[in-house]
């Protein structure tokens, strides 16, 4: 197999030589390193690589190349090699040059570049190498090949295959997906002696290459997570001898329901401050944010970060502080009980696992996208119709027609990601434009893209497909006029619907099902104690809510993380009050007038 290409284009021959040498020194064993001083020659090599399907991992270009400028060259790379990272190569101090700064900002706003890279000025230049390594690491996770930690073999357009790819992607499990019946899949299945290797319609096969080559045949989500070592029950290693013995976590200080940004932040801060924390997640890490292909407005990630990567980092951070996670399980009930000594507990029922007692509970369940309610499209759910934006579907829609319903940031991020692979992307919105619902940086990139079309004042009202979506029908909200749009994939990201109907009646909800907290609870007359509720406390003392499920919350990742971190201090405050009340009721305190 041809080694992936790292291409640097710089008309300054001395600078070109330094950059090429630094790339070769650090990456030459695994990548082809090529330097060019002429942008036309570089473009020719990129075109040849595209024709031969040779992989290109990264292209670095001087902004001020004679002829075809750096940004223009990188714009071509976006079409020729959608997975390749693209960056302007600038010298130290270039940010003081208004012309260069403008080129960087304009290139990023138009989506021509991913970021900029500072030229190496010494050897070794670890800052330069670290930046390139980060680009290469992200690129490596986008390349479909059979030599991955986990390989899935299944039908090209299979709802179960889609669900498994979603599960793996959102839980940070690196994998490749091979279409059953393809030469690569047949060779792999024969090599690992999997059942029915030549059956094009056979079961889903998962090869855990990184775990001793174990093979899973049509596994459930629970079996997949368990095989990879992700917790799906309450057992934890005993940790006193390495004999494999395990204990069960049945009592914790704080139980977090939901592992989106808010829940993960609470798990990090709660466990780091000494609380025993158990986090239960029904689907996968990251919540809605976990489906985002690139979040660029989160503090500290100037080049952007995928939702799955951000969630995985939060999960690992919480885990090393001692938080425990149970995934693919659902919390079905919350009740209260009191011990003989007067200690109050929440009793939380987890599906297929049992009851857990918690001193406090945090609801961070987020929201789900609203359903379209169109019978013809609901029948194709998972077969070309998806709720949310699963970035793992993008490769499977190469050269296809895609439609996105929704005008929020998630929809914008999905459109920009899909346009790298799809023939065209149509964004259908109910409003006259995107300005009221989407961040400006996303709007700028969408407006600059020749393959993205925004259809305003419209609804998707119908669709057809024989086992797989083939077209959707869009209706103008003003005139009622209808027209058909070819569609191999429809991604629905409209509205926000909280999943709170399962909560006990004592938990107050607003008319839309969101959970009022703090002053809103008292104002609604749903608070019964003399003390005021904490800012994120629901109508039930000790039951908190943060993130999108909370009434009045700002629907942003940073806001959810902030609420998840702040609420931990309120949990401490609540637990202190409970402990003080418990001491005042103890026989010793009642016998001692000074107690």
C-alpha positions as CSV (number, residue, x, y, z in Angstrom):
1,X,0.0,0.0,0.0
2,X,1.2,3.5,-0.9
3,X,2.4,5.5,2.1
4,X,0.3,8.6,2.8
5,X,1.6,11.8,1.5
6,X,2.7,14.9,3.5
7,X,3.1,17.7,1.0
8,X,4.6,21.1,1.7
9,X,4.5,23.9,-0.9
10,X,6.7,27.0,-0.3
11,X,8.4,29.3,-2.9
12,X,11.1,30.2,-0.3
13,X,13.6,27.4,-1.0
14,X,15.4,27.7,2.3
15,X,12.2,27.6,4.3
16,X,11.0,24.7,2.1
17,X,14.2,22.7,2.8
18,X,13.8,23.2,6.6
19,X,10.2,22.1,6.6
20,X,10.7,19.2,4.3
21,X,13.7,18.0,6.4
22,X,11.7,18.3,9.7
23,X,8.8,16.3,8.3
24,X,11.2,13.6,7.0
25,X,13.0,13.4,10.2
26,X,9.9,12.8,12.3
27,X,7.4,11.3,9.9
28,X,9.5,9.9,7.1
29,X,9.3,6.2,8.2
30,X,5.5,6.1,7.8
31,X,4.7,8.9,5.3
32,X,6.0,10.1,1.9
33,X,7.3,13.6,2.4
34,X,7.4,15.8,-0.7
35,X,8.3,19.5,-1.1
36,X,7.4,21.7,-4.0
37,X,8.1,25.4,-4.7
38,X,5.6,25.7,-7.5
39,X,1.9,25.5,-6.8
40,X,1.0,24.4,-10.3
41,X,3.3,21.4,-10.0
42,X,2.0,20.6,-6.5
43,X,-1.6,20.7,-7.8
44,X,-0.6,18.3,-10.7
45,X,0.8,15.8,-8.2
46,X,-2.4,16.1,-6.0
47,X,-4.5,15.4,-9.1
48,X,-2.5,12.4,-10.0
49,X,-2.7,11.1,-6.4
50,X,-6.5,11.5,-6.6
51,X,-6.7,9.6,-9.9
52,X,-4.5,6.8,-8.4
53,X,-6.4,6.9,-5.1
54,X,-3.1,7.5,-3.2
55,X,-3.8,8.7,0.3
56,X,-2.9,12.4,1.2
57,X,-2.8,13.1,4.9
58,X,-1.7,16.8,5.0
59,X,-0.9,19.7,2.7
60,X,0.9,22.7,4.0
61,X,1.1,25.8,1.7
62,X,2.7,29.2,1.8
63,X,-0.1,31.8,1.6
64,X,1.8,33.9,-1.0
65,X,2.7,31.3,-3.6
66,X,3.2,32.9,-7.1
67,X,0.4,32.1,-9.4
68,X,-2.1,29.9,-7.5
69,X,-2.0,31.2,-3.9
70,X,-1.8,28.9,-0.9
71,X,-5.5,29.3,0.1
72,X,-6.6,28.6,-3.5
73,X,-4.4,25.5,-3.7
74,X,-5.8,24.2,-0.5
75,X,-9.3,24.9,-1.7
76,X,-8.6,22.4,-4.5
77,X,-7.3,19.9,-2.0
78,X,-10.6,20.0,-0.2
79,X,-12.2,18.6,-3.4
80,X,-9.5,16.2,-4.5
81,X,-8.7,14.7,-1.1
82,X,-11.6,15.4,1.3
83,X,-9.9,13.7,4.3
84,X,-6.6,15.5,4.0
85,X,-5.8,18.2,6.5
86,X,-5.1,21.6,5.0
87,X,-3.1,24.4,6.6
88,X,-1.3,27.6,5.6
89,X,2.4,27.5,6.5
90,X,3.5,30.9,7.9
91,X,6.7,32.1,9.5
92,X,7.0,33.2,13.2
93,X,5.6,36.7,13.7
94,X,3.3,36.5,10.7
95,X,0.3,37.2,12.9
96,X,1.6,40.8,13.1
97,X,1.3,41.1,9.3
98,X,-2.2,42.2,8.6
99,X,-2.2,40.7,5.1
100,X,-1.2,37.2,6.5
101,X,-3.7,37.4,9.4
102,X,-6.5,38.3,6.9
103,X,-5.5,35.3,4.7
104,X,-5.7,33.0,7.7
105,X,-9.0,34.3,8.9
106,X,-10.6,34.4,5.5
107,X,-9.3,30.9,4.6
108,X,-10.9,29.5,7.8
109,X,-14.2,31.4,7.4
110,X,-14.5,30.0,3.9
111,X,-13.5,26.5,4.9
112,X,-10.5,26.5,2.5
113,X,-8.1,25.7,5.4
114,X,-8.3,23.9,8.7
115,X,-5.8,26.1,10.5
116,X,-2.3,27.5,10.1
117,X,1.1,26.0,11.0
118,X,4.2,27.9,12.1
119,X,7.3,27.1,10.0
120,X,10.0,25.2,11.8
121,X,12.9,27.4,12.6
122,X,15.2,24.9,14.3
123,X,15.6,21.2,14.5
124,X,14.1,19.5,16.3
125,X,11.1,21.8,16.4
126,X,8.7,20.0,18.7
127,X,5.9,22.6,18.4
128,X,5.9,22.1,14.7
129,X,6.0,18.4,15.0
130,X,3.2,18.3,17.6
131,X,0.9,20.4,15.4
132,X,1.5,18.1,12.4
133,X,1.0,15.0,14.6
134,X,-2.4,16.3,15.7
135,X,-3.4,16.8,12.1
136,X,-2.2,13.4,11.2
137,X,-3.9,11.7,14.2
138,X,-7.3,13.3,13.2
139,X,-6.7,12.2,9.5
140,X,-5.9,8.7,10.5
141,X,-9.3,8.3,12.2
142,X,-11.1,9.2,8.9
143,X,-9.4,6.7,6.7
144,X,-11.3,3.5,6.0
145,X,-9.1,0.5,5.9
146,X,-9.0,-3.0,7.2
147,X,-6.0,-2.5,9.5
148,X,-7.8,-0.9,12.4
149,X,-8.4,-1.8,16.1
150,X,-11.9,-2.9,15.3
151,X,-13.2,-4.0,11.9
152,X,-17.0,-4.3,11.2
153,X,-18.2,-6.3,8.2
154,X,-21.8,-5.7,7.2
155,X,-24.2,-4.8,4.4
156,X,-23.5,-1.4,2.9
157,X,-26.9,0.1,3.7
158,X,-28.1,-1.8,6.7
159,X,-29.9,-0.1,9.7
160,X,-28.1,-2.3,12.2
161,X,-24.7,-1.5,10.6
162,X,-25.6,2.2,11.0
163,X,-26.5,1.7,14.6
164,X,-23.2,-0.1,15.3
165,X,-21.1,2.5,13.5
166,X,-22.9,5.2,15.6
167,X,-22.2,3.3,18.8
168,X,-18.5,2.8,18.0
169,X,-17.9,6.4,16.8
170,X,-19.6,8.1,19.8
171,X,-17.9,5.9,22.3
172,X,-14.5,6.6,20.8
173,X,-13.8,3.1,19.6
174,X,-11.6,3.3,16.5
175,X,-12.9,1.1,13.7
176,X,-13.3,0.5,10.0
177,X,-16.5,-0.6,8.2
178,X,-16.2,-3.0,5.2
179,X,-19.1,-3.8,2.9
180,X,-19.9,-7.5,3.1
181,X,-19.3,-9.0,-0.3
182,X,-16.4,-6.7,-1.2
183,X,-13.0,-8.2,-1.9
184,X,-11.5,-6.7,1.2
185,X,-14.3,-8.0,3.4
186,X,-14.2,-11.5,1.9
187,X,-10.4,-11.7,2.3
188,X,-10.7,-10.5,5.9
189,X,-13.4,-13.0,6.9
190,X,-11.5,-15.9,5.4
191,X,-8.4,-14.8,7.2
192,X,-10.1,-14.7,10.6
193,X,-12.2,-17.8,9.8
194,X,-15.5,-16.0,10.4
195,X,-18.7,-17.8,9.8
196,X,-20.2,-17.6,6.3
197,X,-17.4,-15.4,4.8
198,X,-19.0,-15.4,1.3
199,X,-22.6,-14.7,2.3
200,X,-23.3,-11.2,1.1
201,X,-26.5,-11.0,3.2
202,X,-25.1,-12.7,6.3
203,X,-24.9,-11.4,9.8
204,X,-22.8,-8.5,11.1
205,X,-19.3,-9.6,12.0
206,X,-17.0,-7.6,14.3
207,X,-13.4,-8.4,14.5
208,X,-11.7,-7.0,17.6
209,X,-8.2,-7.0,16.1
210,X,-6.7,-5.1,19.0
211,X,-8.1,-7.6,21.6
212,X,-6.5,-10.8,20.4
213,X,-8.5,-11.1,17.2
214,X,-11.8,-11.9,19.0
215,X,-14.8,-12.3,16.6
216,X,-18.3,-11.2,17.5
217,X,-21.2,-12.4,15.4
218,X,-24.3,-10.2,15.4
219,X,-23.6,-8.8,18.8
220,X,-25.8,-6.5,20.9
221,X,-24.7,-3.1,21.9
222,X,-24.1,-4.4,25.4
223,X,-21.9,-7.2,24.1
224,X,-19.9,-4.8,22.0
225,X,-19.2,-2.5,24.9
226,X,-18.4,-5.3,27.2
227,X,-15.9,-6.8,24.7
228,X,-14.2,-3.4,24.5
229,X,-14.1,-3.0,28.3
230,X,-16.7,-0.3,28.6
231,X,-18.8,-0.7,31.7
232,X,-22.4,-1.9,31.3
233,X,-23.1,-3.0,34.8
234,X,-22.2,-2.0,38.4
235,X,-19.3,-4.3,38.9
236,X,-15.8,-2.8,39.5
237,X,-12.4,-4.5,40.1
238,X,-11.8,-5.1,43.8
239,X,-8.3,-3.8,43.4
240,X,-6.7,-5.8,46.2
241,X,-4.7,-8.4,44.6
242,X,-5.3,-8.7,40.9
243,X,-7.2,-12.0,41.2
244,X,-10.0,-10.7,38.9
245,X,-12.5,-10.4,41.8
246,X,-15.1,-7.7,41.4
247,X,-17.5,-5.8,43.7
248,X,-20.7,-4.0,42.9
249,X,-21.3,-0.3,43.3
250,X,-24.7,0.0,45.0
251,X,-24.3,3.2,47.0
252,X,-22.8,6.4,45.8
253,X,-22.8,10.1,46.8
254,X,-23.9,11.3,43.4
255,X,-25.6,9.5,40.6
256,X,-25.5,11.3,37.2
257,X,-28.1,10.4,34.6
258,X,-26.7,11.2,31.2
259,X,-23.1,11.4,29.8
260,X,-23.4,14.4,27.6
261,X,-21.1,17.5,28.2
262,X,-23.0,18.5,31.4
263,X,-23.0,15.0,32.9
264,X,-19.4,14.4,32.0
265,X,-18.4,17.8,33.6
266,X,-20.3,16.9,36.8
267,X,-18.6,13.5,36.9
268,X,-15.2,15.1,36.5
269,X,-15.7,17.8,39.2
270,X,-17.6,15.6,41.5
271,X,-15.1,12.7,41.5
272,X,-12.1,15.1,41.7
273,X,-13.6,16.7,44.8
274,X,-14.0,13.4,46.7
275,X,-17.5,12.3,45.9
276,X,-18.2,8.8,44.8
277,X,-19.9,9.2,41.4
278,X,-21.8,6.9,39.1
279,X,-22.8,8.0,35.6
280,X,-25.5,6.1,33.7
281,X,-25.9,6.7,30.0
282,X,-28.6,5.0,27.8
283,X,-27.0,5.6,24.4
284,X,-23.4,6.8,24.1
285,X,-21.0,9.3,25.4
286,X,-21.4,13.0,24.4
287,X,-25.2,13.3,24.0
288,X,-26.1,15.4,21.0
289,X,-22.7,17.1,21.1
290,X,-21.1,13.7,20.5
291,X,-22.5,13.6,17.0
292,X,-20.9,16.9,16.0
293,X,-18.2,16.6,13.4
294,X,-16.3,19.7,14.4
295,X,-16.9,22.1,17.3
296,X,-14.8,25.2,16.7
297,X,-16.2,27.6,19.3
298,X,-15.3,25.7,22.4
299,X,-12.7,27.4,24.6
300,X,-9.2,26.0,24.1
301,X,-9.7,24.2,20.8
302,X,-8.8,26.8,18.2
303,X,-8.5,24.2,15.4
304,X,-11.8,22.6,16.5
305,X,-12.6,19.3,18.1
306,X,-15.1,16.6,17.2
307,X,-17.9,16.0,19.7
308,X,-16.9,12.4,20.1
309,X,-13.3,13.4,20.8
310,X,-14.4,16.0,23.4
311,X,-16.7,13.5,25.1
312,X,-14.0,10.8,25.1
313,X,-11.6,13.2,26.8
314,X,-14.2,14.1,29.4
315,X,-14.9,10.4,30.0
316,X,-11.2,9.6,30.5
317,X,-10.7,12.5,32.8
318,X,-13.6,11.5,35.0
319,X,-12.6,7.9,35.0
320,X,-9.1,8.6,36.3
321,X,-10.6,10.6,39.1
322,X,-12.6,7.5,40.1
323,X,-16.0,8.1,38.5
324,X,-17.7,4.9,37.3
325,X,-19.8,4.6,34.2
326,X,-22.6,2.3,33.1
327,X,-23.4,2.6,29.4
328,X,-26.2,1.3,27.2
329,X,-28.5,1.2,30.3
330,X,-31.5,3.4,31.1
331,X,-32.6,4.9,34.4
332,X,-36.3,3.9,34.6
333,X,-37.4,5.2,38.0
334,X,-36.3,7.4,40.9
335,X,-37.8,7.0,44.4
336,X,-36.9,8.1,48.0
337,X,-36.2,6.0,51.1
338,X,-35.1,6.7,54.6
339,X,-32.9,4.5,56.8
340,X,-33.7,3.7,60.4
341,X,-31.1,6.4,61.4
342,X,-33.0,9.0,59.4
343,X,-30.5,9.1,56.5
344,X,-32.4,9.9,53.2
345,X,-31.5,8.2,50.0
346,X,-32.6,8.3,46.4
347,X,-33.3,4.8,45.0
348,X,-32.5,4.8,41.3
349,X,-33.6,1.8,39.1
350,X,-31.3,1.1,36.2
351,X,-32.6,-1.2,33.5
352,X,-31.2,-4.8,33.5
353,X,-28.9,-3.8,36.4
354,X,-31.1,-3.1,39.5
355,X,-31.3,-0.5,42.1
356,X,-28.6,2.0,43.2
357,X,-28.9,4.2,46.3
358,X,-27.6,7.7,45.9
359,X,-27.4,10.6,48.3
360,X,-28.0,13.1,45.5
361,X,-29.0,12.7,41.8
362,X,-28.2,14.9,38.9
363,X,-30.4,14.8,35.7
364,X,-28.3,15.6,32.7
365,X,-30.3,13.7,30.1
366,X,-30.2,16.4,27.5
367,X,-32.8,16.4,24.7
368,X,-33.7,14.5,21.6
369,X,-34.4,15.8,18.2
370,X,-38.1,16.0,17.4
371,X,-39.5,13.5,14.9
372,X,-40.7,14.7,11.6
373,X,-43.9,12.7,12.0
374,X,-44.0,11.9,8.2
375,X,-45.1,8.2,8.0
376,X,-43.2,7.5,4.7
377,X,-40.0,8.8,6.2
378,X,-40.4,7.2,9.6
379,X,-40.7,3.9,7.8
380,X,-37.1,4.5,6.4
381,X,-35.6,5.5,9.8
382,X,-32.1,4.0,9.8
383,X,-32.4,3.3,6.1
384,X,-31.3,6.7,4.8
385,X,-33.3,8.7,7.4
386,X,-31.4,9.6,10.5
387,X,-32.2,11.7,13.6
388,X,-29.0,13.6,14.4
389,X,-25.8,13.8,12.5
390,X,-23.7,10.6,12.7
391,X,-20.4,11.6,11.2
392,X,-19.6,7.9,10.6
393,X,-22.2,7.9,7.7
394,X,-20.3,10.5,5.7
395,X,-18.0,8.0,3.9
396,X,-20.9,5.8,3.0
397,X,-22.6,8.8,1.3
398,X,-19.6,9.6,-1.0
399,X,-21.0,11.1,-4.2
400,X,-24.6,10.9,-2.9
401,X,-27.3,13.5,-2.5
402,X,-27.9,14.5,1.1
403,X,-30.5,16.7,2.8
404,X,-30.4,18.2,6.3
405,X,-33.5,19.5,8.1
406,X,-32.6,22.1,10.7
407,X,-30.9,25.4,11.1
408,X,-28.9,25.1,14.4
409,X,-25.2,24.7,14.9
410,X,-25.4,20.9,14.8
411,X,-27.0,21.1,11.3
412,X,-24.4,23.5,10.1
413,X,-21.5,21.3,11.3
414,X,-23.2,18.3,9.7
415,X,-23.5,20.2,6.4
416,X,-19.9,21.2,6.3
417,X,-18.8,17.7,7.1
418,X,-21.0,16.0,4.6
419,X,-20.1,18.3,1.8
420,X,-16.6,16.9,1.8
421,X,-17.9,13.6,0.5
422,X,-21.5,14.0,-0.9
423,X,-22.2,15.3,-4.4
424,X,-24.4,18.0,-2.8
425,X,-26.0,19.0,0.5
426,X,-29.4,20.7,0.8
427,X,-30.2,22.4,4.1
428,X,-34.0,22.9,4.6
429,X,-35.0,25.5,7.2
430,X,-38.3,26.8,8.4
431,X,-37.0,30.4,8.8
432,X,-36.1,33.0,6.2
433,X,-32.4,32.6,6.8
434,X,-29.9,31.0,9.2
435,X,-28.9,34.2,11.1
436,X,-31.2,33.6,14.1
437,X,-30.2,30.0,14.9
438,X,-26.7,29.4,13.7
439,X,-23.2,30.8,14.6
440,X,-21.8,33.3,12.1
441,X,-18.6,31.3,11.5
442,X,-20.7,28.3,10.3
443,X,-23.0,30.6,8.1
444,X,-19.9,32.0,6.4
445,X,-18.6,28.6,5.5
446,X,-21.9,27.4,4.3
447,X,-22.4,30.5,2.1
448,X,-19.0,30.0,0.6
449,X,-19.5,26.3,-0.3
450,X,-20.5,25.6,-3.9
451,X,-22.0,22.3,-2.9
452,X,-24.4,23.4,-0.1
453,X,-27.8,24.9,-0.9
454,X,-30.0,26.4,1.8
455,X,-33.8,26.2,1.2
456,X,-35.6,28.7,3.4
457,X,-39.2,28.8,4.6
458,X,-39.7,25.2,3.8
459,X,-40.6,21.8,5.4
460,X,-39.8,18.2,4.4
461,X,-43.3,16.7,4.0
462,X,-42.8,13.4,2.2
463,X,-40.3,11.0,0.9
464,X,-39.9,7.7,-1.0
465,X,-37.5,4.8,-1.3
466,X,-37.6,1.1,-2.0
467,X,-35.9,-0.1,1.2
468,X,-33.6,2.9,1.2
469,X,-34.4,6.6,0.9
470,X,-34.2,7.9,-2.7
471,X,-36.0,11.3,-2.6
472,X,-37.7,13.8,-0.3
473,X,-40.5,16.2,-1.0
474,X,-40.1,19.8,0.2
475,X,-43.0,22.2,0.6
476,X,-42.8,26.0,0.7
477,X,-44.4,27.3,3.9
478,X,-45.8,30.4,2.3
479,X,-47.1,29.1,-1.1
480,X,-47.5,25.4,-0.3
481,X,-45.7,24.6,-3.6
482,X,-44.0,21.2,-3.5
483,X,-40.9,19.9,-5.2
484,X,-38.9,16.6,-5.1
485,X,-35.2,16.5,-4.2
486,X,-33.0,13.5,-4.8
487,X,-31.8,12.2,-1.4
488,X,-29.7,9.2,-0.4
489,X,-29.5,10.5,3.1
490,X,-31.8,12.7,5.3
491,X,-30.4,14.0,8.6
492,X,-33.1,15.5,10.8
493,X,-32.0,18.0,13.5
494,X,-35.1,20.0,14.5
495,X,-36.3,21.2,17.9
496,X,-35.5,19.9,21.3
497,X,-37.6,17.4,23.1
498,X,-36.7,16.5,26.7
499,X,-37.1,12.9,27.9
500,X,-38.7,13.6,31.3
501,X,-42.1,11.8,31.3
502,X,-40.6,8.9,33.3
503,X,-39.8,11.1,36.3
504,X,-42.1,11.0,39.4
505,X,-45.0,13.5,39.6
506,X,-43.2,15.4,42.4
507,X,-40.7,16.7,39.8
508,X,-42.1,19.9,38.4
509,X,-41.9,20.4,34.6
510,X,-42.8,23.3,32.4
511,X,-45.4,23.0,29.6
512,X,-42.7,21.6,27.2
513,X,-41.4,19.0,29.6
514,X,-38.2,20.9,30.6
515,X,-37.2,21.0,34.3
516,X,-37.4,24.3,36.2
517,X,-34.7,24.8,38.8
518,X,-33.8,27.3,41.5
519,X,-35.8,30.5,41.7
520,X,-38.1,29.3,38.9
521,X,-39.2,26.3,41.1
522,X,-40.1,28.6,44.1
523,X,-41.8,31.1,41.8
524,X,-44.0,28.3,40.4
525,X,-45.0,27.3,44.0
526,X,-43.4,23.9,43.6
527,X,-40.9,24.3,46.5
528,X,-41.9,23.2,50.0
529,X,-38.9,23.7,52.2
530,X,-38.0,26.9,54.2
531,X,-34.5,27.1,52.7
532,X,-34.3,28.4,49.1
533,X,-33.5,25.8,46.4
534,X,-30.1,25.8,45.0
535,X,-29.7,27.3,41.5
536,X,-29.8,24.0,39.7
537,X,-32.1,22.1,42.2
538,X,-35.4,20.9,40.9
539,X,-38.7,20.8,42.9
540,X,-37.4,17.7,44.7
541,X,-34.7,18.5,47.2
542,X,-31.4,16.8,46.3
543,X,-32.5,16.2,42.7
544,X,-30.6,18.5,40.4
545,X,-30.8,19.3,36.6
546,X,-28.2,20.8,34.3
547,X,-27.7,21.1,30.6
548,X,-30.3,21.1,27.9
549,X,-33.0,19.3,30.0
550,X,-33.1,22.3,32.4
551,X,-35.7,24.9,31.6
552,X,-34.1,28.2,30.4
553,X,-30.7,26.7,29.7
554,X,-28.5,28.0,26.9
555,X,-28.1,25.2,24.3
556,X,-24.4,25.3,23.9
557,X,-21.6,22.8,24.8
558,X,-19.7,25.4,26.9
559,X,-22.9,26.3,28.9
560,X,-23.6,22.6,29.6
561,X,-20.1,22.1,30.8
562,X,-20.3,25.1,33.0
563,X,-23.5,24.0,34.6
564,X,-22.1,20.5,35.1
565,X,-19.1,21.9,37.0
566,X,-21.0,24.5,39.0
567,X,-23.7,22.2,40.2
568,X,-21.1,20.1,42.1
569,X,-20.7,22.9,44.7
570,X,-24.5,22.8,45.2
571,X,-24.4,19.1,45.7
572,X,-21.8,19.5,48.4
573,X,-24.0,22.2,50.0
574,X,-27.0,19.9,49.9
575,X,-25.1,17.0,51.4
576,X,-23.8,19.2,54.2
577,X,-27.4,20.3,55.0
578,X,-28.6,16.6,55.0
579,X,-25.7,15.6,57.3
580,X,-26.4,18.4,59.7
581,X,-30.0,17.5,59.9
582,X,-29.2,13.9,60.4
583,X,-26.8,14.8,63.3
584,X,-29.5,16.9,64.9
585,X,-31.9,13.9,64.9
586,X,-29.4,11.5,66.4
587,X,-30.0,10.3,70.0
588,X,-26.6,11.7,71.1
589,X,-27.5,15.2,69.9
590,X,-31.0,15.1,71.4
591,X,-29.5,14.0,74.8
592,X,-26.9,16.8,74.8
593,X,-28.4,20.3,75.1
594,X,-25.3,21.8,73.7
595,X,-25.2,19.4,70.7
